[in-house]
């Protein structure tokens, strides 16, 4: 695990859509995470953790 991934995990805890954007760019995952974060914060955060760890 490098410092970039650790930084993305910290960002995923506070601003999940930004972490997904940093990991994947502006695609379907980022749009989905933005919707999840706006509706309910916890699922957006979990989705961001999953996306960051999957890379």
C-alpha distance matrix in Angstrom:
0.0 3.8 6.9 8.2 6.4 7.2 10.5 11.1 10.8 13.2 15.4 15.5 17.0 19.7 20.3 19.1 20.9 19.4 15.8 17.1 19.0 16.1 14.2 17.5 20.4 23.7 24.3 25.3 22.0 22.3 26.0 25.5 23.0 25.5 28.2 26.4 25.5 29.1 30.7 28.6 25.5 23.7 23.5 22.2 19.4 18.6 18.8 16.5 13.8 14.6 14.5 11.2 9.5 11.9 10.8
3.8 0.0 3.8 5.5 5.6 6.5 8.8 10.2 11.0 12.8 14.6 15.5 17.3 19.4 19.8 19.0 20.5 18.4 15.1 16.8 18.1 14.7 13.5 17.0 19.3 22.8 24.0 25.5 22.4 22.2 25.9 26.0 23.4 25.4 28.5 27.1 25.9 29.3 31.3 29.5 26.2 24.9 24.9 23.1 20.3 20.1 20.2 17.3 15.2 16.4 15.7 12.0 11.5 13.8 11.9
6.9 3.8 0.0 3.8 5.5 5.0 6.1 8.6 9.8 10.6 12.3 14.0 15.6 17.1 17.7 17.6 19.1 16.6 13.7 16.2 17.1 13.7 13.4 17.1 19.0 22.3 23.9 25.6 22.5 21.7 25.4 25.7 22.8 24.4 27.7 26.4 24.7 27.9 30.2 28.4 24.9 24.0 24.5 22.3 19.5 20.0 20.2 16.9 15.2 17.2 16.4 12.6 12.9 15.6 13.8
8.2 5.5 3.8 0.0 3.8 5.4 5.1 6.2 8.7 9.9 10.5 12.1 14.4 15.7 15.5 15.1 16.1 13.5 10.7 12.9 13.5 9.9 9.8 13.5 15.2 18.5 20.2 22.1 19.2 18.3 22.0 22.6 19.9 21.3 24.7 23.8 22.2 25.3 27.7 26.4 23.1 22.5 22.6 20.1 17.7 18.4 18.0 14.5 13.5 15.3 13.8 10.1 11.4 13.7 11.4
6.4 5.6 5.5 3.8 0.0 3.8 5.4 5.0 6.2 8.7 9.7 10.2 12.5 14.6 14.5 13.5 14.9 13.1 9.6 11.4 13.0 10.1 8.9 12.6 15.0 18.2 19.3 20.6 17.4 16.9 20.6 20.6 17.9 19.9 23.0 21.6 20.3 23.7 25.8 24.1 20.9 19.8 19.7 17.6 15.1 15.2 15.0 11.9 10.2 11.9 10.9 7.1 7.8 10.5 9.0
7.2 6.5 5.0 5.4 3.8 0.0 3.8 5.4 5.1 6.3 8.7 9.7 10.9 13.0 14.0 13.6 15.8 14.0 10.7 13.3 15.1 12.4 11.9 15.7 17.8 20.7 22.0 23.1 19.7 18.9 22.4 22.2 19.1 20.8 23.9 22.2 20.4 23.8 25.8 23.8 20.3 19.1 19.7 17.9 14.8 15.2 15.9 12.8 10.7 13.2 13.1 9.4 9.7 13.1 12.3
10.5 8.8 6.1 5.1 5.4 3.8 0.0 3.8 5.4 5.2 6.2 8.6 10.1 11.1 11.7 12.1 13.9 11.4 8.8 12.1 13.2 10.3 11.1 14.8 16.2 18.8 20.7 22.2 19.0 17.5 21.0 21.3 18.0 19.2 22.5 21.2 19.1 22.2 24.6 22.9 19.4 18.9 19.7 17.3 14.4 15.8 16.2 12.6 11.6 14.5 13.7 10.2 11.8 14.9 13.7
11.1 10.2 8.6 6.2 5.0 5.4 3.8 0.0 3.8 5.4 4.9 6.0 8.7 10.0 9.7 9.1 10.7 8.6 5.4 8.3 9.9 7.5 7.8 11.5 13.0 15.6 17.2 18.4 15.2 13.9 17.4 17.6 14.4 15.8 19.1 17.9 16.2 19.3 21.7 20.2 16.9 16.5 16.7 14.1 11.7 12.9 12.8 9.1 8.6 11.3 10.1 6.9 9.3 12.1 11.1
10.8 11.0 9.8 8.7 6.2 5.1 5.4 3.8 0.0 3.8 5.4 4.8 6.4 9.0 9.8 8.9 11.6 10.5 7.3 9.8 12.4 10.7 10.3 13.7 15.7 17.9 19.0 19.6 16.0 15.1 18.3 17.8 14.4 16.2 19.1 17.2 15.5 18.9 20.8 18.7 15.3 14.2 14.7 12.8 9.7 10.5 11.3 8.1 6.4 9.7 9.9 6.9 8.2 11.7 11.8
13.2 12.8 10.6 9.9 8.7 6.3 5.2 5.4 3.8 0.0 3.8 5.4 5.3 6.8 8.6 9.2 12.2 10.7 8.5 11.8 13.8 12.2 12.9 16.2 17.6 19.5 21.1 21.8 18.4 16.8 19.8 19.5 15.9 17.0 19.9 18.1 15.7 18.8 20.9 18.8 15.1 14.4 15.9 13.9 10.6 12.3 13.7 10.5 9.4 13.0 13.2 10.5 12.0 15.4 15.5
15.4 14.6 12.3 10.5 9.7 8.7 6.2 4.9 5.4 3.8 0.0 3.8 5.4 5.3 5.5 6.5 8.9 7.1 5.6 9.2 10.7 9.6 11.0 14.0 14.8 16.3 18.2 19.1 16.0 13.9 16.7 17.0 13.4 13.9 17.1 15.9 13.3 16.1 18.7 17.2 13.6 13.8 15.0 12.2 9.6 12.1 12.7 9.2 9.5 13.0 12.4 10.1 12.7 15.6 15.3
15.5 15.5 14.0 12.1 10.2 9.7 8.6 6.0 4.8 5.4 3.8 0.0 3.8 5.6 5.4 4.2 7.4 7.2 5.0 7.5 10.2 10.0 10.4 12.9 14.2 15.5 16.7 16.9 13.4 12.0 14.7 14.2 10.5 11.8 14.7 12.9 10.8 14.1 16.2 14.4 11.0 10.7 11.4 8.8 6.1 8.3 8.9 5.6 6.2 9.6 9.6 8.1 10.6 13.2 13.8
17.0 17.3 15.6 14.4 12.5 10.9 10.1 8.7 6.4 5.3 5.4 3.8 0.0 3.8 6.1 6.3 10.0 10.2 8.7 11.2 13.8 13.6 14.1 16.7 17.9 18.9 20.0 20.0 16.5 15.1 17.3 16.4 12.7 13.7 16.0 13.7 11.2 14.4 16.1 13.7 9.9 9.3 11.2 9.5 6.1 8.6 10.5 8.2 7.9 11.6 12.5 11.2 12.8 15.9 16.9
19.7 19.4 17.1 15.7 14.6 13.0 11.1 10.0 9.0 6.8 5.3 5.6 3.8 0.0 3.8 6.3 9.4 9.1 9.1 11.9 13.6 13.7 15.2 17.6 18.0 18.6 20.2 20.5 17.4 15.2 17.0 16.8 13.0 12.9 15.5 13.9 10.6 13.0 15.4 13.5 9.7 10.5 12.7 10.4 8.0 11.3 12.8 10.3 11.1 14.6 14.9 13.6 16.0 18.7 19.3
20.3 19.8 17.7 15.5 14.5 14.0 11.7 9.7 9.8 8.6 5.5 5.4 6.1 3.8 0.0 3.8 5.8 5.7 6.7 9.2 10.4 11.1 12.9 14.8 14.7 15.0 16.8 17.2 14.5 11.8 13.6 13.9 10.3 9.7 12.7 11.9 8.7 11.0 13.9 12.8 9.5 11.1 12.3 9.1 7.8 11.4 11.7 9.0 11.0 14.1 13.5 12.7 15.7 17.9 18.1
19.1 19.0 17.6 15.1 13.5 13.6 12.1 9.1 8.9 9.2 6.5 4.2 6.3 6.3 3.8 0.0 3.8 5.5 5.3 6.4 8.7 10.0 10.8 12.3 12.9 13.2 14.3 14.2 11.1 9.1 11.2 10.9 7.1 7.8 10.7 9.4 7.1 10.3 12.7 11.6 8.6 9.4 9.6 6.2 5.2 8.4 8.0 5.3 8.0 10.6 10.0 9.9 12.9 14.7 15.3
20.9 20.5 19.1 16.1 14.9 15.8 13.9 10.7 11.6 12.2 8.9 7.4 10.0 9.4 5.8 3.8 0.0 3.8 5.5 5.1 6.1 8.6 9.9 10.4 10.1 9.7 11.1 11.4 9.0 6.0 8.0 8.8 5.6 5.4 9.0 9.1 7.4 9.8 12.6 12.7 10.5 12.1 11.5 7.7 8.3 11.0 9.3 7.0 10.5 12.2 10.5 11.0 14.4 15.4 15.5
19.4 18.4 16.6 13.5 13.1 14.0 11.4 8.6 10.5 10.7 7.1 7.2 10.2 9.1 5.7 5.5 3.8 0.0 3.8 5.4 5.0 6.1 8.6 10.0 9.3 9.8 12.2 13.6 11.3 8.2 10.8 12.2 9.3 8.9 12.6 12.9 10.8 12.9 16.1 16.0 13.4 14.8 14.7 11.0 10.6 13.3 12.0 8.8 11.5 13.7 11.6 10.9 14.5 15.9 15.2
15.8 15.1 13.7 10.7 9.6 10.7 8.8 5.4 7.3 8.5 5.6 5.0 8.7 9.1 6.7 5.3 5.5 3.8 0.0 3.8 5.4 5.1 6.2 8.6 9.4 11.0 12.7 13.9 10.9 8.8 12.1 12.7 9.7 10.7 14.2 13.6 11.9 14.8 17.4 16.7 13.8 14.2 13.9 10.6 9.4 11.4 10.2 6.5 8.4 10.6 8.6 7.2 10.9 12.5 11.9
17.1 16.8 16.2 12.9 11.4 13.3 12.1 8.3 9.8 11.8 9.2 7.5 11.2 11.9 9.2 6.4 5.1 5.4 3.8 0.0 3.8 5.4 5.0 5.9 7.1 8.4 9.3 10.2 7.1 5.6 9.2 9.8 7.4 9.1 12.3 12.0 11.4 14.3 16.6 16.2 14.1 14.4 13.1 9.8 9.8 11.0 8.6 5.6 8.5 9.4 6.5 6.7 10.4 10.9 10.5
19.0 18.1 17.1 13.5 13.0 15.1 13.2 9.9 12.4 13.8 10.7 10.2 13.8 13.6 10.4 8.7 6.1 5.0 5.4 3.8 0.0 3.8 5.5 5.4 4.4 5.8 8.0 10.2 8.3 5.8 9.1 11.0 9.3 9.8 13.3 14.0 13.2 15.4 18.1 18.4 16.4 17.4 16.2 12.7 13.0 14.6 12.1 9.4 12.2 13.0 9.9 9.8 13.6 13.8 12.5
16.1 14.7 13.7 9.9 10.1 12.4 10.3 7.5 10.7 12.2 9.6 10.0 13.6 13.7 11.1 10.0 8.6 6.1 5.1 5.4 3.8 0.0 3.8 5.9 5.9 8.7 11.0 13.4 11.3 9.3 12.9 14.5 12.4 13.2 16.8 17.0 15.9 18.3 21.1 20.9 18.4 19.0 18.2 14.8 14.2 15.7 13.7 10.4 12.2 13.4 10.3 8.8 12.4 13.1 11.1
14.2 13.5 13.4 9.8 8.9 11.9 11.1 7.8 10.3 12.9 11.0 10.4 14.1 15.2 12.9 10.8 9.9 8.6 6.2 5.0 5.5 3.8 0.0 3.8 6.3 9.5 10.5 12.4 9.9 9.3 13.0 13.9 12.2 14.0 17.1 16.9 16.5 19.3 21.6 21.2 18.9 18.8 17.5 14.5 13.9 14.4 12.2 9.2 10.5 10.8 7.4 6.1 9.5 9.6 7.4
17.5 17.0 17.1 13.5 12.6 15.7 14.8 11.5 13.7 16.2 14.0 12.9 16.7 17.6 14.8 12.3 10.4 10.0 8.6 5.9 5.4 5.9 3.8 0.0 3.8 6.8 7.1 9.2 7.6 7.5 10.9 12.1 11.4 13.2 16.0 16.4 16.6 19.1 21.2 21.3 19.6 19.8 17.9 15.0 15.2 15.6 12.6 10.5 12.5 12.0 8.2 8.6 11.7 10.6 8.7
20.4 19.3 19.0 15.2 15.0 17.8 16.2 13.0 15.7 17.6 14.8 14.2 17.9 18.0 14.7 12.9 10.1 9.3 9.4 7.1 4.4 5.9 6.3 3.8 0.0 3.8 5.9 9.1 8.6 7.1 10.0 12.3 11.9 12.5 15.6 16.8 16.7 18.5 21.1 21.8 20.2 21.1 19.3 16.0 16.7 17.8 14.8 12.5 15.1 15.1 11.4 11.7 15.1 14.3 12.4
23.7 22.8 22.3 18.5 18.2 20.7 18.8 15.6 17.9 19.5 16.3 15.5 18.9 18.6 15.0 13.2 9.7 9.8 11.0 8.4 5.8 8.7 9.5 6.8 3.8 0.0 3.8 7.1 7.8 5.7 7.3 10.4 10.6 10.6 13.2 15.2 15.3 16.6 19.1 20.4 19.3 20.7 18.8 15.5 16.9 18.3 15.1 13.4 16.6 16.5 13.1 14.2 17.6 16.7 15.4
24.3 24.0 23.9 20.2 19.3 22.0 20.7 17.2 19.0 21.1 18.2 16.7 20.0 20.2 16.8 14.3 11.1 12.2 12.7 9.3 8.0 11.0 10.5 7.1 5.9 3.8 0.0 3.8 5.5 5.4 6.4 8.7 10.1 10.8 12.7 14.4 15.5 16.9 18.7 20.0 19.5 20.5 18.0 15.1 17.0 17.7 14.1 13.3 16.5 15.5 12.2 14.2 17.2 15.6 14.8
25.3 25.5 25.6 22.1 20.6 23.1 22.2 18.4 19.6 21.8 19.1 16.9 20.0 20.5 17.2 14.2 11.4 13.6 13.9 10.2 10.2 13.4 12.4 9.2 9.1 7.1 3.8 0.0 3.8 5.5 5.2 6.1 8.5 9.9 10.7 12.2 14.1 15.5 16.6 18.0 18.0 18.8 15.8 13.5 15.9 16.1 12.4 12.7 15.9 14.5 11.8 14.6 17.1 15.4 15.5
22.0 22.4 22.5 19.2 17.4 19.7 19.0 15.2 16.0 18.4 16.0 13.4 16.5 17.4 14.5 11.1 9.0 11.3 10.9 7.1 8.3 11.3 9.9 7.6 8.6 7.8 5.5 3.8 0.0 3.8 5.5 5.1 6.0 8.5 10.0 10.4 12.0 14.2 15.4 16.0 15.4 15.8 12.9 10.5 12.5 12.5 8.8 8.9 12.0 10.8 8.1 11.0 13.6 12.3 12.8
22.3 22.2 21.7 18.3 16.9 18.9 17.5 13.9 15.1 16.8 13.9 12.0 15.1 15.2 11.8 9.1 6.0 8.2 8.8 5.6 5.8 9.3 9.3 7.5 7.1 5.7 5.4 5.5 3.8 0.0 3.8 5.4 5.0 6.1 8.7 9.8 10.3 12.2 14.3 15.1 14.2 15.3 13.2 10.0 11.8 13.0 9.8 8.8 12.4 12.3 9.6 11.5 14.8 14.2 14.2
26.0 25.9 25.4 22.0 20.6 22.4 21.0 17.4 18.3 19.8 16.7 14.7 17.3 17.0 13.6 11.2 8.0 10.8 12.1 9.2 9.1 12.9 13.0 10.9 10.0 7.3 6.4 5.2 5.5 3.8 0.0 3.8 5.4 5.1 6.4 8.7 9.9 10.7 12.5 14.2 14.2 15.8 13.5 10.6 13.4 14.7 11.5 11.5 15.2 14.9 12.7 15.0 18.1 17.4 17.7
25.5 26.0 25.7 22.6 20.6 22.2 21.3 17.6 17.8 19.5 17.0 14.2 16.4 16.8 13.9 10.9 8.8 12.2 12.7 9.8 11.0 14.5 13.9 12.1 12.3 10.4 8.7 6.1 5.1 5.4 3.8 0.0 3.8 5.4 5.2 6.2 8.6 10.0 10.7 12.0 12.3 13.4 10.5 8.3 11.5 12.1 8.9 10.0 13.5 12.8 11.4 14.3 16.8 16.1 17.2
23.0 23.4 22.8 19.9 17.9 19.1 18.0 14.4 14.4 15.9 13.4 10.5 12.7 13.0 10.3 7.1 5.6 9.3 9.7 7.4 9.3 12.4 12.2 11.4 11.9 10.6 10.1 8.5 6.0 5.0 5.4 3.8 0.0 3.8 5.4 5.0 6.0 8.5 9.9 10.2 9.6 10.6 8.4 5.3 8.1 9.4 6.7 6.9 10.6 10.8 9.7 12.0 14.7 14.8 15.9
25.5 25.4 24.4 21.3 19.9 20.8 19.2 15.8 16.2 17.0 13.9 11.8 13.7 12.9 9.7 7.8 5.4 8.9 10.7 9.1 9.8 13.2 14.0 13.2 12.5 10.6 10.8 9.9 8.5 6.1 5.1 5.4 3.8 0.0 3.8 5.5 5.2 6.2 8.6 10.0 9.5 11.8 10.4 7.2 9.9 12.2 10.1 9.8 13.5 14.3 13.0 14.8 17.9 18.1 18.8
28.2 28.5 27.7 24.7 23.0 23.9 22.5 19.1 19.1 19.9 17.1 14.7 16.0 15.5 12.7 10.7 9.0 12.6 14.2 12.3 13.3 16.8 17.1 16.0 15.6 13.2 12.7 10.7 10.0 8.7 6.4 5.2 5.4 3.8 0.0 3.8 5.4 5.2 6.1 8.4 9.5 11.7 9.9 7.8 11.3 13.0 11.1 12.0 15.5 15.8 15.0 17.3 20.0 20.0 21.2
26.4 27.1 26.4 23.8 21.6 22.2 21.2 17.9 17.2 18.1 15.9 12.9 13.7 13.9 11.9 9.4 9.1 12.9 13.6 12.0 14.0 17.0 16.9 16.4 16.8 15.2 14.4 12.2 10.4 9.8 8.7 6.2 5.0 5.5 3.8 0.0 3.8 5.5 5.3 5.8 6.7 8.2 6.1 4.7 8.4 9.7 8.4 9.9 13.0 13.4 13.4 15.8 18.0 18.3 20.1
25.5 25.9 24.7 22.2 20.3 20.4 19.1 16.2 15.5 15.7 13.3 10.8 11.2 10.6 8.7 7.1 7.4 10.8 11.9 11.4 13.2 15.9 16.5 16.6 16.7 15.3 15.5 14.1 12.0 10.3 9.9 8.6 6.0 5.2 5.4 3.8 0.0 3.8 5.6 5.4 4.4 7.2 6.9 4.3 7.1 9.7 9.2 9.6 12.5 14.0 14.0 15.5 18.0 19.0 20.4
29.1 29.3 27.9 25.3 23.7 23.8 22.2 19.3 18.9 18.8 16.1 14.1 14.4 13.0 11.0 10.3 9.8 12.9 14.8 14.3 15.4 18.3 19.3 19.1 18.5 16.6 16.9 15.5 14.2 12.2 10.7 10.0 8.5 6.2 5.2 5.5 3.8 0.0 3.8 5.8 6.5 10.0 9.9 8.0 10.8 13.4 12.8 13.2 16.3 17.7 17.5 19.0 21.7 22.5 23.8
30.7 31.3 30.2 27.7 25.8 25.8 24.6 21.7 20.8 20.9 18.7 16.2 16.1 15.4 13.9 12.7 12.6 16.1 17.4 16.6 18.1 21.1 21.6 21.2 21.1 19.1 18.7 16.6 15.4 14.3 12.5 10.7 9.9 8.6 6.1 5.3 5.6 3.8 0.0 3.8 6.7 9.4 8.9 8.6 11.6 13.4 13.1 14.5 17.2 18.2 18.5 20.5 22.7 23.4 25.1
28.6 29.5 28.4 26.4 24.1 23.8 22.9 20.2 18.7 18.8 17.2 14.4 13.7 13.5 12.8 11.6 12.7 16.0 16.7 16.2 18.4 20.9 21.2 21.3 21.8 20.4 20.0 18.0 16.0 15.1 14.2 12.0 10.2 10.0 8.4 5.8 5.4 5.8 3.8 0.0 3.8 5.9 6.3 6.9 9.2 10.9 11.5 13.1 15.1 16.3 17.4 19.1 20.9 22.0 24.1
25.5 26.2 24.9 23.1 20.9 20.3 19.4 16.9 15.3 15.1 13.6 11.0 9.9 9.7 9.5 8.6 10.5 13.4 13.8 14.1 16.4 18.4 18.9 19.6 20.2 19.3 19.5 18.0 15.4 14.2 14.2 12.3 9.6 9.5 9.5 6.7 4.4 6.5 6.7 3.8 0.0 3.8 5.8 5.3 6.3 8.9 10.1 10.7 12.5 14.5 15.5 16.6 18.5 20.1 21.9
23.7 24.9 24.0 22.5 19.8 19.1 18.9 16.5 14.2 14.4 13.8 10.7 9.3 10.5 11.1 9.4 12.1 14.8 14.2 14.4 17.4 19.0 18.8 19.8 21.1 20.7 20.5 18.8 15.8 15.3 15.8 13.4 10.6 11.8 11.7 8.2 7.2 10.0 9.4 5.9 3.8 0.0 3.8 5.4 5.0 6.2 8.6 9.8 10.6 12.4 14.3 15.4 16.6 18.3 20.6
23.5 24.9 24.5 22.6 19.7 19.7 19.7 16.7 14.7 15.9 15.0 11.4 11.2 12.7 12.3 9.6 11.5 14.7 13.9 13.1 16.2 18.2 17.5 17.9 19.3 18.8 18.0 15.8 12.9 13.2 13.5 10.5 8.4 10.4 9.9 6.1 6.9 9.9 8.9 6.3 5.8 3.8 0.0 3.8 5.4 5.1 6.0 8.5 9.8 10.5 12.2 14.2 15.3 16.3 18.8
22.2 23.1 22.3 20.1 17.6 17.9 17.3 14.1 12.8 13.9 12.2 8.8 9.5 10.4 9.1 6.2 7.7 11.0 10.6 9.8 12.7 14.8 14.5 15.0 16.0 15.5 15.1 13.5 10.5 10.0 10.6 8.3 5.3 7.2 7.8 4.7 4.3 8.0 8.6 6.9 5.3 5.4 3.8 0.0 3.8 5.5 5.1 6.2 8.7 9.9 10.5 12.2 14.2 15.3 17.1
19.4 20.3 19.5 17.7 15.1 14.8 14.4 11.7 9.7 10.6 9.6 6.1 6.1 8.0 7.8 5.2 8.3 10.6 9.4 9.8 13.0 14.2 13.9 15.2 16.7 16.9 17.0 15.9 12.5 11.8 13.4 11.5 8.1 9.9 11.3 8.4 7.1 10.8 11.6 9.2 6.3 5.0 5.4 3.8 0.0 3.8 5.4 5.1 6.3 8.7 10.0 10.6 12.3 14.2 16.0
18.6 20.1 20.0 18.4 15.2 15.2 15.8 12.9 10.5 12.3 12.1 8.3 8.6 11.3 11.4 8.4 11.0 13.3 11.4 11.0 14.6 15.7 14.4 15.6 17.8 18.3 17.7 16.1 12.5 13.0 14.7 12.1 9.4 12.2 13.0 9.7 9.7 13.4 13.4 10.9 8.9 6.2 5.1 5.5 3.8 0.0 3.8 5.4 5.1 6.2 8.7 10.0 10.6 12.2 14.8
18.8 20.2 20.2 18.0 15.0 15.9 16.2 12.8 11.3 13.7 12.7 8.9 10.5 12.8 11.7 8.0 9.3 12.0 10.2 8.6 12.1 13.7 12.2 12.6 14.8 15.1 14.1 12.4 8.8 9.8 11.5 8.9 6.7 10.1 11.1 8.4 9.2 12.8 13.1 11.5 10.1 8.6 6.0 5.1 5.4 3.8 0.0 3.8 5.5 5.0 6.2 8.6 9.9 10.5 12.9
16.5 17.3 16.9 14.5 11.9 12.8 12.6 9.1 8.1 10.5 9.2 5.6 8.2 10.3 9.0 5.3 7.0 8.8 6.5 5.6 9.4 10.4 9.2 10.5 12.5 13.4 13.3 12.7 8.9 8.8 11.5 10.0 6.9 9.8 12.0 9.9 9.6 13.2 14.5 13.1 10.7 9.8 8.5 6.2 5.1 5.4 3.8 0.0 3.8 5.4 5.1 6.1 8.5 9.8 11.3
13.8 15.2 15.2 13.5 10.2 10.7 11.6 8.6 6.4 9.4 9.5 6.2 7.9 11.1 11.0 8.0 10.5 11.5 8.4 8.5 12.2 12.2 10.5 12.5 15.1 16.6 16.5 15.9 12.0 12.4 15.2 13.5 10.6 13.5 15.5 13.0 12.5 16.3 17.2 15.1 12.5 10.6 9.8 8.7 6.3 5.1 5.5 3.8 0.0 3.8 5.6 5.3 6.0 8.4 10.4
14.6 16.4 17.2 15.3 11.9 13.2 14.5 11.3 9.7 13.0 13.0 9.6 11.6 14.6 14.1 10.6 12.2 13.7 10.6 9.4 13.0 13.4 10.8 12.0 15.1 16.5 15.5 14.5 10.8 12.3 14.9 12.8 10.8 14.3 15.8 13.4 14.0 17.7 18.2 16.3 14.5 12.4 10.5 9.9 8.7 6.2 5.0 5.4 3.8 0.0 3.8 5.6 5.3 6.0 8.9
14.5 15.7 16.4 13.8 10.9 13.1 13.7 10.1 9.9 13.2 12.4 9.6 12.5 14.9 13.5 10.0 10.5 11.6 8.6 6.5 9.9 10.3 7.4 8.2 11.4 13.1 12.2 11.8 8.1 9.6 12.7 11.4 9.7 13.0 15.0 13.4 14.0 17.5 18.5 17.4 15.5 14.3 12.2 10.5 10.0 8.7 6.2 5.1 5.6 3.8 0.0 3.8 5.5 5.2 6.7
11.2 12.0 12.6 10.1 7.1 9.4 10.2 6.9 6.9 10.5 10.1 8.1 11.2 13.6 12.7 9.9 11.0 10.9 7.2 6.7 9.8 8.8 6.1 8.6 11.7 14.2 14.2 14.6 11.0 11.5 15.0 14.3 12.0 14.8 17.3 15.8 15.5 19.0 20.5 19.1 16.6 15.4 14.2 12.2 10.6 10.0 8.6 6.1 5.3 5.6 3.8 0.0 3.8 5.5 5.7
9.5 11.5 12.9 11.4 7.8 9.7 11.8 9.3 8.2 12.0 12.7 10.6 12.8 16.0 15.7 12.9 14.4 14.5 10.9 10.4 13.6 12.4 9.5 11.7 15.1 17.6 17.2 17.1 13.6 14.8 18.1 16.8 14.7 17.9 20.0 18.0 18.0 21.7 22.7 20.9 18.5 16.6 15.3 14.2 12.3 10.6 9.9 8.5 6.0 5.3 5.5 3.8 0.0 3.8 5.5
11.9 13.8 15.6 13.7 10.5 13.1 14.9 12.1 11.7 15.4 15.6 13.2 15.9 18.7 17.9 14.7 15.4 15.9 12.5 10.9 13.8 13.1 9.6 10.6 14.3 16.7 15.6 15.4 12.3 14.2 17.4 16.1 14.8 18.1 20.0 18.3 19.0 22.5 23.4 22.0 20.1 18.3 16.3 15.3 14.2 12.2 10.5 9.8 8.4 6.0 5.2 5.5 3.8 0.0 3.8
10.8 11.9 13.8 11.4 9.0 12.3 13.7 11.1 11.8 15.5 15.3 13.8 16.9 19.3 18.1 15.3 15.5 15.2 11.9 10.5 12.5 11.1 7.4 8.7 12.4 15.4 14.8 15.5 12.8 14.2 17.7 17.2 15.9 18.8 21.2 20.1 20.4 23.8 25.1 24.1 21.9 20.6 18.8 17.1 16.0 14.8 12.9 11.3 10.4 8.9 6.7 5.7 5.5 3.8 0.0
